[in-house]
Structure formats: C-alpha cells, structure tokens
Amino acid sequence: IYFLGWERLIQKGQDVADSLVDAVHVALGAAIIAGALAFGFWGAVAGFAAWAPVLMAGVWRRLACSSSN
C-alpha cells in the first residue's frame, strides 16, 4: 500500500529501485513496532536484526554510487 500509494502515486519518483527500498524500510519499521507490541523486547530485537542488513546494503549502495561519480 505504501509503495503504490505514496511512492508511485504521490511522490512519483523516477527511480523504482529507490522506491522499493523505501517501501522495504517502511515495512520493516512496521514489523519492528508489531514485533515489539506482540512479543515485547525480543520481538523488537528480531525486527532490528532484520532491518540492519537492509540498512547496511543501502548505505553501501549510496557510497558505491557516490564514489563512482
């Protein structure tokens, strides 16, 4: 819903890959909150553990793109 509603209809960015990455970050943020509410501390920890590699990949991608320019 976020991807179609915000990224594609409202924001209308040209970079679909960036829109998908944004949508994944939003989904994982919601998963962290849902995990914390459903399972407490360890649910939040599991959500952050799932989010960390996505964040690191995004940082690596931006650094790789900025160093090639």
C-alpha positions, 0 to 999 in steps of 0.5 A: 500500500505504501509503495503504490500509494505514496511512492508511485502515486504521490511522490512519483519518483523516477527511480523504482529501485529507490522506491522499493527500498523505501517501501522495504524500510517502511515495512520493516519499521512496521514489523519492528513496532508489531514485533515489539507490541506482540512479543515485547523486547525480543520481538523488537530485537528480531525486527532490528536484526532484520532491518540492519542488513537492509540498512547496511546494503543501502548505505553501501549502495549510496557510497558505491554510487557516490564514489563512482561519480 
